[in-house]
Amino acid sequence: MCMGGGSAATITVPDYKKYDQQFDLQKASIEQAANTSTLTAQADLNSALRAKQDASTQLLLAKQQQADDTNAAAMRLAQVVGPPPREEHAKPPEIGVDERGIKGKKGKSSLRIGKVARTSGKGAGLNIT
């Protein structure tokens, strides 16, 4: 219960447009600063990528030039030297008697073991004196 007299209270609403404008300006400046740093970083990355691609292209061109030079030198050398000599035909390996250089019988008779010739008849058979 209110006791008192007086006039009715009036509520005045402040002007929020000024606050909204100030907030929007601050928000825009923060976004611009963030976007500027992002764009700067992106530009740096793009330039680094371009530099890498340029270096890679230069390296590829140098390798191609070196390969062409090597090929040209090989062609000049091949013309000076001429074609290589013919290769000898393969021969079967020499094994066994052929390898040792022994000249002997061939065939089945060469596989038999010969008897050793005795020089004297002594000691053979029964001797009774």
Buried (B, 14 or more C-beta within 10 A) or exposed (E): EEEEEEEEEEEEEEEEEEEEEEEEEEEEEEEEEEEEEEEEEEEEEEEEEEEEEEEEEEEEEEEEEEEEEEEEEEEEEEEEEEEEEEEEEEEEEEEEEEEEEEEEEEEEEEEEEEEEEEEEEEEEEEEEE
